[in-house]
Amino acid sequence: MEPISAIALSLALGAGAIAGKAVVSELVKDAYASLKNLIKSRYPKVSVEQLEVVPESKSRRAVVEEDLTTSGAAKDTELATAAHTLIKLIEQQAPAAAAAIGVDLKDVSAANLRLADIAARGYGMPPPAPNLPCCAMTARSGARCLTTPGRAC
């Protein structure tokens, strides 16, 4: 699952959990509000509200994905971390939210693994290439040394 799809899925899950009839913990509500506010502040052209109206709508999720993509949100590790946190809380405290929006919980878990990976290593940073020393990789990207923090290659 692509990062943007996972982020849009987390928004739909959050909206579905909040709109659902089951009691949702304050942690889930706060995590959803945090993700939504982060998107609104960094990507004001992305309309999250449309998912709140019909969280199970795949077409509305696709529009949010498209808006996030054109806004450059795919490289936002803080956004990935916020989405990861929300999905983790929903998996633990409101797993019925997945079924409520027509998503398999396995897909939710897969999306969350992808977001955890992005949050841990940062989107856009490729995994180390085989047979290339650190300095050769960073020299091409203009980054600092990966093996010795603070050292320029």
Secondary structure, 3 states (H helix, E strand, C coil): CCHHHHHHHHHHHHHHHHHCCCCCCHHHHHHHHHHHHHHHHHCCCCCCHHHHHCCCCHHHHHHHHHHHHHCCHHHCHHHHHHHHHHHHHHHHHCCHHHHHCCCCHHHHHHHHHHHHHHHHHCCCCCCCCCCCCHHHHHHHHCCCCCCCCCCCC
